[in-house]
Amino acid sequence: MTSELKQQLALDLQAAKLTVTEQQQQQLLGLIAMLDKWNKAYNLTSVRDPKQMLTRHIVDSIVVSPYLTGQRFIDVGTGPGLPGLPLAILNPDKEFVLLDSLGKRIRFQKQVQFELGIHNVTSVESRVEAYQDERGFDGVLSRAFASIKDMLNWCHHLPNEQGIFYALKGQLTDDEMAQIPDGYHVIDTIELQVPRLDEQRHLLKLQTK
């Protein structure tokens, strides 16, 4: 299975036009192995098949990497560390805070960081509305966490003055877009292509006016 996954990852990275070092590829594969192992006891994700984990969790996360600008990022409602851990692996020069309210998910993330040698991640067990950071973040990431309206309402205190909200979405409905609160504007809507995934994926970048 490992060689099969390694080959699939290499092909997907090529298709997504992402340049990833051999060490980073090993870390991404290590993350899948740990997710698969821990999932049996802790039920971290409904995706059970490692090949599907590669597509739906790893590649689905890292296709966002080219669009990140800045140095400090927070991933809210990160679950087992998605997209934060794969993005941290690809961007060792950037800093990531991973926020989740469930202790088992945070324990998993910390074990991943320890075993795979990931040094640019801080995992925090907290509800997003209770979390404070004085410096503010260049980017606030959210993947399958909430509606755009809820994300902005709950996370409004997290970015710095120039900070950007990155909402990773499947389909974008007119209804959801119409509910974006006053005081925010859409900088960009990017249609993402995820190899082997025949579903819509979008990245919505927003900022306060």
MARDO-171787 format. One record per residue: x, y, z of N, C-alpha, C in turn. Coordinates in steps of 0.02 Angstrom, whole numbers, padded with zeros to 5 digits, always signed. Example, Ala and Ser with C-alpha at 12.3 -4.5 7.8 and 13.67 -1.06 7.14 Angstrom:
+00660-00284+00390+00615-00225+00390+00660-00165+00390/+00642-00112+00354+00684-00053+00357+00645+00002+00394/
% end
This chain:
+00041-00061+00000+00000+00000+00000+00043+00063+00000/+00099+00061+00038+00140+00121+00043+00168+00143-00024/+00194+00095-00063+00223+00114-00128+00169+00139-00176/+00109+00108-00170+00053+00130-00210+00032+00201-00193/+00030+00216-00129+00013+00284-00106+00066+00333-00127/+00128+00312-00122+00184+00357-00141+00179+00376-00215/+00163+00326-00256+00155+00338-00328+00095+00384-00341/+00040+00371-00306-00020+00412-00316-00006+00484-00295/+00029+00493-00239+00046+00561-00216+00089+00597-00268/+00140+00562-00293+00185+00593-00342+00147+00616-00405/+00101+00573-00429+00062+00590-00488+00015+00649-00474/-00015+00649-00414-00062+00703-00396-00025+00770-00389/+00035+00768-00361+00074+00829-00353+00092+00858-00422/+00109+00813-00467+00125+00833-00536+00063+00865-00569/+00006+00832-00561-00056+00856-00591-00076+00924-00562/-00063+00932-00497-00081+00995-00464-00027+01049-00471/+00028+01031-00506+00085+01077-00518+00114+01103-00452/+00122+01058-00405+00151+01077-00340+00221+01047-00334/+00268+01088-00314+00336+01064-00303+00345+01047-00229/+00358+00983-00216+00362+00959-00147+00424+00915-00141/+00465+00927-00090+00527+00890-00081+00512+00817-00061/+00562+00776-00068+00556+00706-00049+00538+00699+00025/+00570+00740+00066+00556+00737+00139+00483+00757+00153/+00459+00809+00119+00390+00831+00129+00340+00777+00106/+00357+00743+00051+00314+00688+00029+00311+00633+00081/+00369+00618+00111+00371+00566+00164+00328+00587+00224/+00330+00652+00241+00290+00677+00296+00215+00672+00281/+00196+00689+00219+00126+00684+00200+00101+00612+00202/+00143+00565+00179+00126+00494+00182+00123+00470+00255/+00169+00496+00296+00170+00479+00367+00106+00503+00401/+00082+00562+00381+00020+00589+00409-00039+00543+00392/-00041+00518+00330-00095+00471+00311-00091+00408+00354/-00031+00381+00362-00022+00320+00401-00046+00330+00473/-00030+00386+00502-00051+00400+00571-00126+00412+00576/-00153+00446+00526-00226+00458+00525-00263+00391+00520/-00238+00347+00478-00268+00281+00470-00265+00241+00535/-00207+00244+00567-00197+00206+00630-00240+00233+00687/-00238+00298+00697-00276+00329+00752-00351+00327+00740/-00370+00328+00677-00441+00331+00660-00479+00271+00686/-00445+00213+00689-00477+00152+00712-00500+00158+00785/-00462+00195+00824-00480+00202+00895-00516+00266+00911/-00500+00320+00875-00524+00386+00894-00576+00417+00846/-00588+00382+00790-00639+00406+00743-00629+00480+00724/-00571+00494+00697-00553+00563+00680-00584+00586+00615/-00598+00539+00570-00627+00557+00505-00671+00500+00481/-00722+00517+00442-00766+00465+00414-00734+00431+00354/-00680+00459+00329-00644+00428+00272-00600+00372+00300/-00610+00311+00276-00575+00253+00304-00517+00228+00261/-00522+00238+00196-00473+00210+00149-00414+00259+00140/-00353+00236+00152-00295+00280+00145-00290+00316+00078/-00309+00282+00023-00308+00315-00043-00356+00374-00045/-00414+00363-00014-00463+00417-00011-00440+00473+00035/-00405+00454+00089-00376+00505+00135-00327+00549+00096/-00287+00517+00054-00238+00555+00014-00273+00607-00029/-00326+00585-00063-00362+00631-00108-00402+00683-00068/-00444+00658-00022-00494+00701+00010-00467+00743+00067/-00411+00722+00096-00383+00759+00153-00317+00793+00136/-00272+00757+00105-00205+00784+00094-00203+00830+00033/-00219+00802-00025-00215+00841-00087-00267+00897-00086/-00326+00882-00059-00379+00932-00052-00357+00992-00010/-00311+00979+00037-00285+01033+00079-00228+01072+00044/-00182+01035+00014-00121+01069-00010-00131+01108-00075/-00186+01095-00111-00197+01136-00172-00207+01210-00155/-00218+01224-00091-00227+01294-00068-00160+01329-00059/-00107+01290-00052-00041+01317-00033-00017+01376-00076/-00023+01373-00143+00003+01429-00183-00032+01496-00171/-00090+01494-00139-00130+01556-00130-00120+01588-00062/-00079+01557-00020-00067+01586+00047-00017+01643+00044/-00035+01700+00075+00013+01755+00079+00020+01774+00152/+00082+01786+00172+00095+01805+00242+00134+01751+00278/+00139+01760+00344+00184+01719+00384+00148+01678+00438/+00095+01707+00466+00060+01674+00523-00012+01657+00503/-00030+01594+00515-00097+01571+00495-00129+01534+00553/-00196+01537+00556-00234+01498+00604-00285+01457+00566/-00290+01393+00583-00338+01347+00552-00391+01333+00605/-00451+01359+00593-00505+01354+00644-00549+01293+00629/-00568+01257+00683-00607+01196+00674-00568+01146+00633/-00504+01139+00650-00457+01101+00609-00469+01025+00610/-00508+01000+00659-00519+00928+00664-00453+00893+00678/-00436+00842+00638-00372+00808+00649-00312+00847+00622/-00324+00909+00599-00268+00950+00575-00272+00964+00500/-00332+00974+00476-00342+00985+00404-00377+01052+00391/-00349+01095+00350-00291+01085+00307-00224+01103+00339/-00224+01120+00404-00165+01149+00436-00102+01107+00432/-00106+01042+00449-00046+01001+00450-00016+00992+00380/-00055+00973+00329-00025+00968+00263+00005+01034+00238/-00029+01090+00253-00003+01155+00232+00061+01173+00270/+00064+01155+00333+00125+01167+00373+00184+01127+00346/+00170+01066+00324+00223+01024+00295+00251+01057+00232/+00206+01084+00191+00228+01115+00128+00259+01183+00137/+00246+01215+00194+00270+01284+00206+00307+01288+00273/+00366+01256+00278+00401+01255+00342+00424+01324+00366/+00423+01373+00320+00443+01441+00337+00385+01482+00367/+00324+01454+00365+00266+01489+00393+00246+01457+00459/+00207+01495+00498+00187+01473+00565+00111+01459+00565/+00092+01403+00594+00022+01384+00594-00003+01369+00665/-00059+01399+00683-00095+01380+00744-00155+01339+00723/-00164+01280+00754-00220+01236+00738-00267+01235+00797/-00328+01254+00785-00376+01264+00839-00433+01214+00834/-00446+01178+00888-00503+01133+00891-00526+01125+00963/-00590+01113+00972-00617+01109+01041-00615+01039+01069/-00595+00989+01029-00594+00919+01053-00524+00896+01069/-00514+00875+01131-00448+00855+01155-00416+00798+01116/-00456+00749+01095-00426+00691+01059-00394+00713+00992/-00425+00763+00961-00397+00788+00897-00331+00824+00909/-00329+00863+00963-00267+00900+00980-00212+00851+00998/-00228+00798+01036-00178+00747+01054-00150+00714+00991/-00194+00700+00944-00172+00670+00880-00123+00718+00845/-00142+00780+00839-00100+00829+00805-00030+00834+00836/-00029+00834+00903+00036+00841+00938+00079+00779+00927/+00048+00721+00924+00085+00660+00910+00113+00660+00839/+00074+00685+00793+00097+00691+00723+00157+00737+00719/+00152+00794+00752+00208+00842+00751+00272+00810+00780/+00263+00772+00834+00320+00740+00867+00351+00686+00822/+00308+00643+00796+00334+00585+00757+00361+00606+00688/+00330+00657+00658+00351+00675+00589+00398+00735+00588/+00415+00762+00646+00463+00817+00649+00437+00881+00618/+00375+00898+00635+00346+00961+00610+00353+01014+00665/+00389+01068+00650+00408+01115+00704+00375+01184+00697/+00331+01192+00649+00301+01259+00638+00226+01259+00653/+00205+01214+00698+00134+01208+00715+00124+01212+00790/+00073+01249+00811+00051+01250+00881-00021+01228+00883/-00036+01174+00918-00104+01149+00923-00136+01174+00988/-00196+01201+00982-00230+01232+01039-00300+01204+01047/-00316+01181+01107-00384+01157+01121-00426+01216+01147/-00470+01241+01105-00511+01299+01124-00568+01307+01075/-00622+01337+01098-00674+01359+01052-00649+01423+01018/-00667+01432+00955-00638+01487+00917-00656+01555+00947/-00718+01562+00972-00738+01627+00998-00703+01645+01064/-00675+01594+01097-00640+01606+01160-00565+01617+01151/-00540+01604+01092-00468+01608+01080-00446+01679+01063/-00395+01702+01096-00369+01770+01084-00295+01766+01063/-00276+01810+01018-00206+01815+00998-00192+01889+00986/-00146+01916+01024-00133+01989+01022-00105+02012+00955/-00065+01971+00923-00032+01992+00862-00078+01989+00802/-00126+01945+00803-00170+01936+00745-00135+01895+00691/-00174+01868+00646-00147+01822+00595-00151+01852+00525/-00103+01833+00484-00104+01853+00413-00160+01816+00376/-00175+01756+00399-00226+01717+00366-00266+01675+00415/-00332+01674+00405-00377+01632+00445-00408+01580+00398/-00391+01517+00410-00412+01462+00367-00470+01424+00397/-00516+01404+00353-00570+01361+00377-00592+01314+00321/-00595+01250+00338-00613+01199+00288-00672+01160+00315/-00728+01163+00280-00788+01125+00301-00805+01138+00374/-00795+01199+00396-00804+01215+00467-00873+01244+00480/-00895+01288+00437-00959+01322+00448-00976+01360+00384/-01035+01391+00384-01051+01435+00328-01004+01495+00329/-00998+01529+00273-00953+01587+00270-00976+01640+00320/-01041+01650+00325-01069+01698+00373-01047+01682+00445/-01055+01618+00464-01035+01598+00532-00960+01603+00542/-00922+01584+00492-00850+01589+00497-00829+01661+00512/-00856+01708+00475-00837+01778+00484-00860+01805+00552/-00920+01785+00573-00946+01807+00638-00905+01779+00696/-00885+01716+00690-00849+01684+00745-00774+01701+00746/-00747+01718+00688-00674+01727+00682-00653+01799+00670/-00700+01845+00676-00686+01916+00658-00628+01945+00697/-00614+01918+00757-00561+01946+00801-00492+01916+00787/-00487+01871+00739-00423+01835+00731-00373+01866+00682/-00394+01895+00626-00344+01921+00580-00313+01987+00604/-00253+02002+00579-00225+02069+00591-00256+02117+00540/-00232+02179+00538-00264+02230+00497-00267+02212+00423/-00215+02180+00399-00213+02160+00328-00234+02087+00318/-00254+02054+00372-00267+01982+00369-00323+01962+00322/-00316+01901+00296-00364+01875+00246-00397+01812+00274/-00462+01807+00260-00499+01745+00275-00496+01700+00214/-00477+01637+00225-00475+01587+00172-00528+01534+00188/-00583+01536+00152-00636+01486+00162-00631+01433+00108/-00618+01371+00129-00614+01315+00082-00683+01283+00078/-00713+01288+00020-00782+01267+00011-00788+01216-00045/-00844+01180-00044-00862+01137-00101-00897+01181-00152/-00962+01171-00158-01001+01215-00201-01011+01283-00167/-01014+01334-00207-01030+01401-00181-01099+01420-00205/-01145+01427-00159-01214+01443-00179-01224+01519-00176/-01269+01543-00218-01286+01614-00218-01313+01635-00150/-01350+01589-00119-01381+01602-00054-01327+01615-00001/-01276+01572+00000-01222+01581+00049-01182+01645+00036/-01169+01659-00027-01132+01719-00045-01172+01782-00026/-01238+01778-00033-01281+01836-00017-01282+01851+00058/-01263+01800+00098-01266+01809+00171-01200+01833+00201/-01152+01849+00159-01089+01876+00186-01104+01942+00221/-01085+01948+00285-01104+02008+00323-01075+02073+00294/-01108+02128+00308-01081+02194+00289-01014+02203+00323/-00971+02240+00291-00905+02252+00322-00852+02205+00295/-00872+02158+00251-00823+02112+00221-00830+02116+00145/-00775+02106+00110-00781+02101+00038-00740+02041+00013/-00763+02013-00043-00729+01956-00073-00671+01982-00116/-00611+01959-00100-00552+01979-00139-00547+01935-00201/-00560+01870-00192-00551+01824-00247-00591+01761-00235/-00616+01732-00289-00648+01666-00287-00609+01621-00335/-00578+01570-00308-00534+01527-00348-00565+01457-00353/-00572+01434-00414-00595+01365-00423-00535+01319-00419/-00535+01274-00371-00478+01230-00360-00488+01164-00398/-00434+01138-00424-00436+01073-00458-00400+01023-00414/-00437+00973-00390-00406+00921-00348-00403+00857-00389/-00343+00833-00405-00337+00772-00445-00376+00714-00413/-00410+00675-00454-00450+00616-00434-00514+00634-00397/-00530+00697-00391-00591+00716-00355-00639+00749-00404/-00694+00714-00417-00743+00739-00465-00798+00778-00428/-00776+00827-00390-00823+00869-00353-00797+00941-00356/-00842+00988-00347-00822+01058-00348-00782+01076-00285/-00731+01117-00294-00693+01144-00237-00678+01217-00252/-00688+01259-00202-00675+01331-00210-00636+01357-00151/-00596+01407-00164-00563+01445-00111-00589+01516-00116/-00618+01539-00062-00645+01607-00059-00600+01648-00014/-00573+01703-00040-00531+01748-00001-00570+01811+00015/-00575+01826+00079-00613+01885+00101-00571+01928+00148/-00592+01991+00154-00556+02038+00197-00607+02089+00224/-00590+02118+00281-00634+02171+00307-00626+02232+00263/-00679+02270+00255-00677+02330+00213-00639+02385+00248/
% end
